[in-house]
Amino acid sequence: SNCNLSSRVRKVRRCYGVKMEFTVRVVILGLLLHSASLAIEEWSWNRDSRLEMLNKGGNEMPTIHRRSRRDDKQQCGFTSSPQVVQIYMPESKTYLQPIWLNKEVILIAASDYSKTFSSQKASFSPTNLWRIDLESNADRYNLVFNDKSSGINHAPTVIDTLTRSQANPSVATLLSADYKYIYVTRDSGNTWSKYNSPSDKFHNHHDMLMSSVDEKRIVIRDADAQLFLSESYGNSWAKISTRAYQVDIGYNSPHEVEYLYYTEQHGNDKYEKWLHRKNTKTGDTTVLDKHVYLFLMDGKYLFISKHNHSNPDARRMYVSSDFGETFVMARLPELHWYQSYALMTTHEVGAFIHVSLNYSEGRGNLYSSDSTGEYYTISLRNHLYERSLGNVVHDFYEVQSARGVYITSVKEDDKNVTTRISFNRGATWSTLKAMDCEGKSCGSGDLHLHMNHSRSITLFASDKYPLPLSKGTAPHIIMAHGVVGKHLHDSTNPNRVFISDDAGRSWYSSLPPGKYSYAISDYGNLLYAIQRSVNSTDVWVSHDRGKCFRKFPLDTTGQFILKGLVGDFKVGSLVSLAFGVPTQANNTSEWIVHAIKFGSALDRPCRHDDYSLVSEQDCLLGFKREFNITKNNAVCYNAPGYKYEYFDKKPCKCSLSDFECDYGYQRSADGQCTKEDGYDLGKHCAAGQTTYQKSSNGLRPIPGDLCINSDDFVTFSTEACTGHDYDAGDDYPDDQEREKRRHKGLVGLLIVVLVTIVTAALCVIGIMMYGRRSKSVEPVKYTRYSKLPDAEPDEGNPFQDDEDDEEMLK
């Protein structure tokens, strides 16, 4: 019988049908035993919660705690179902690219896409453009085919070039496959304007940039290194450069000006380029530096990689925190030809940078900076960072729902991958703990999450695990696929969707094992998922931060193969779209879109008394905050106009977790900061600097940490500088001197190569002679998980990877 039951502690039981020939006494006895098991389980759950509280050393239950059992037999508090509207798209194209535009409008580009490994060239057929109007109060949704009257139809387009403007979500651009035309809509796809592209020579679609603050501004760099700027949606173009190498855009919010950064190659030295900054407001262009190898702009930080003065085969990193006005040397290890810098992320008061140990290692050291972005300390060793065929793979993830929380992966000595999490901006890292899997133990071992590394070793997009998901408007909630075991690829326990509602300190799984597409909506009040199996017919919905999921049917007429899930674009929206294809062979020429309106499954808009004010369990970056969540029995949704906010920022007394190791120190196994050999801050002062601040015990406050009484842990003294580093503004040796150094380096390299060849030849002779009188021994071979080249997408798959390779400063 179909009577799956579930408690509020996510313990799923199975009810089995009882044969009619059984006696009434047996039936009654079974019911009594079942009731007894419920009582025992309820007592056990309350006991475990109390033990958890006692382990924390408190006298009261934690402020945010697991919700109590429901007696609604797997209903999870729901009394009605979400409204599902099926939209049949008479579309035979195998590839869909949907983007959510303004005012609940979905724009879909449908095309055929093929690519082979041998040619690495893609072929395209004319693209059909569709628009779905999602009127929130309508029972039916309008599916509109953009005909010729709209200004576009059957326009050949390259995959992933349907782009929404960050400055205005009603604006989108479409680049033609031959790169000759740019189509622009300013009214969410109702009408389109066609403009000539300034060039038809592109490396790829990433050569086109759109401004994040001005919807009219578009930047294009073509394959001939020509740089063009349009301030009119592409209607007219100005040529900025004829030898641009790198291009990026940065916005200076205090001065409300957007800068265009680009490097130009001058002379024959391809490793030293001029870095330009163009003010888009005044039109003025400034040369920031004339010896740049590569640069990277992120937030307020501008990083440049430059060759060392005294060693032309080595490079150093320099950083500017004022958009290029001034540069200082970043206190990071000097690079050699087999190493690289990679910027993971920046925040308001610092940055994370990965320094590779060796290209073949697939790992390196992760460094975190102070508030200036100048002084760095090792945050995590053996940090995963793999390279293959020009692509890079890392798992560094910044949690959006909690401040200072980051998740990443470590590549162990045995080449296995494990997961780490930090709650204090990388000062310390720990493993993840899974507490509950459908009311049972998750198994032995730590929790390891599937991120980019797992995706890189999976060929087809439909088989890839979705990346972790968190939102700044859903406090402390994180959703991710993972597995409990010794490492990420441990097959002892099944892969599941895990959820944390305490910013990653504990994790639980309420869904059956499998691979899902998932989303967070309504300020964290609504979580939903669809299983990515061969035949998907249901959507799983939770309104209690993932403690209990109820299964609702999507399609009662048949089954379909899920290809993608598009969550809400508008904050607080209760509408989602599930894209799929029918399983029936005779319907393969059409797509099925399930428009899911979750509002009908929730009873009503939330009232004031439906909310509960809760406090963060632990201090994050030196303070706690309070926020509202809906109560256990409130099956409601946040009404239009609901304002999400935190309340009462309460500072915490400082602890060791509020400090990281200072420059020149590293964290030892016992958690203490010990001095590193060869590092002396006084010997590495910036040019013109006479004094520096010395830590009393190797600690420094974490950037942005607001804890009180920090003097109880560390004090700083002013000391005189004993040495200086080159600064970015120092005069470089003249061309003749640099050429002499380069020739010296080449001669040295040639000598090393010759010695290596001779040594290798001698080794080969020795091995051949030794092999004649001894058994051969095969060396140990390790499999290095690296990112695969872009493959042909799964047939009919609308959602191919859109992950960009992390930009790298070599």
Salt bridges, closest charged atoms under 4 A:
GLU41 OE1 - LYS11 NZ 3.83
GLU41 OE2 - ARG13 NH2 2.72
GLU41 OE2 - ARG69 NH2 3.41
GLU42 OE1 - ARG69 NE 2.49
ASP48 OD1 - ARG47 NH2 2.97
ASP112 OD2 - LYS93 NZ 3.90
ASP133 OD1 - ARG131 NE 3.17
ASP214 OD2 - ARG217 NH2 3.38
ASP224 OD2 - LYS201 NZ 3.23
GLU231 OE1 - ARG217 NE 3.07
GLU258 OE1 - ARG217 NH1 2.46
GLU264 OE1 - HIS266 NE2 3.37
GLU264 OE1 - HIS276 NE2 3.05
ASP269 OD2 - ARG742 NH2 3.28
GLU272 OE1 - HIS291 ND1 3.21
GLU272 OE1 - ARG738 NE 3.33
ASP289 OD2 - LYS306 NZ 3.12
GLU325 OE2 - ARG277 NH2 2.94
GLU334 OE2 - ARG316 NE 3.93
GLU361 OE1 - ARG363 NE 3.36
GLU374 OE2 - ARG331 NH1 3.06
GLU386 OE2 - LYS411 NZ 3.17
GLU386 OE1 - HIS453 ND1 3.29
GLU412 OE2 - ARG420 NH2 3.17
ASP413 OD1 - ARG363 NH1 3.01
ASP436 OD1 - ARG10 NH2 2.89
GLU438 OE2 - ARG496 NH1 2.93
ASP446 OD1 - LYS433 NZ 2.66
ASP501 OD1 - ARG66 NH1 3.22
ASP501 OD2 - LYS547 NZ 2.47
ASP544 OD2 - ARG8 NH2 2.11
ASP568 OD1 - LYS471 NZ 3.05
ASP609 OD1 - ARG607 NE 3.55
ASP610 OD2 - ARG604 NH1 2.60
GLU616 OE1 - ARG403 NH2 2.97
GLU616 OE2 - HIS476 NE2 2.92
ASP618 OD2 - ARG505 NE 3.02
GLU626 OE2 - LYS650 NZ 3.26
GLU660 OE2 - ARG700 NE 2.87
ASP662 OD1 - ARG700 NH1 3.51
ASP725 OD2 - ARG331 NH2 3.43
ASP725 OD1 - HIS684 ND1 3.25
ASP735 OD1 - ARG738 NH2 2.71
GLU737 OE2 - ARG741 NE 3.40
GLU739 OE1 - ARG742 NH1 3.62
GLU739 OE2 - HIS743 NE2 3.46
ASP794 OD2 - LYS563 NZ 3.80
ASP801 OD1 - ARG455 NH2 2.51
ASP801 OD2 - LYS464 NZ 3.35
GLU803 OE2 - ARG455 NE 3.35
GLU803 OE1 - LYS787 NZ 3.97
ASP804 OD1 - HIS206 NE2 3.68
ASP805 OD1 - LYS787 NZ 3.01
GLU806 OE1 - HIS394 NE2 3.16
